[in-house]
Amino acid sequence: MMFDDWQAFIAMGGHGLYVWMAYSAAVALLIANLSGLRAERRRIRRQLHDQLRSRAEEGSDASQAP
């Protein structure tokens, strides 16, 4: 579908409001999903790091015991 100018493209034949709201909602959901995944990844990496550190401390404590 061809449009004469940018204003006609934005208006989408009178359906522009719904079209652009749908695109905005989709983009917002994608951003929310990606940021949630990123936060979950950071949380898991922090948890694994803490576990490794506690295991290392347990190992050093056992080697120091008489």
N, C-alpha and C positions, 0 to 999 in steps of 0.2 A: 504494500500500500504506500503510495507516494503522498507526501504532504507539500503544500505550496510554500510554507514557511515554518519557522520554529514555533510560532504561536499555535498554528494548526496541529503541529506534532504534539505539543503539550496538551491541547484540548482533546485530542484523540476522537474527534467527531462527537463531542459532548460526553464522552465516557472517561475523559482524562482524570477526573477526581478519583474514580474507582480504580482505574488502571494504576495510577501512581501511588495510591494508598496500598494497593496489593503489593506492588514492588517494594514500597517502604517497609511494609510488614515482613515481607520475606527477607529483606536485607537485615532488618532488626533481629529477626529470629536467628539468622545465620551468625550474626555478630554475638548474640547472647550465647548461642551454642558453642561457638569457638572460644569465647572467653571463659565459659564454664569448664570446658575441657582443659584449657590452659591452667586454670586454677586447680583443678583436680590433679593434673600432672605435677604441679608444684607441690601440692600437699603430699602426694605419694612419694615424690623424691625426697622431701623433707623427712617423712616417716621412715623411709629406707635408710637415709643418712643417720638418723637417730638410732635406729636398730643396730647398724654397723658400729656406731660409736659405743653403744652400750655393750655390745659383744666384745669389742676390743678392750674396753675397760674391765670387763669380767675376766678376760684372758690375762690381762696384766695383773689383776688382783690375785688370780690363782697362781701365777708364777712367782709372786712375791711372798706367798704364804710359806711358812717353814715346814 
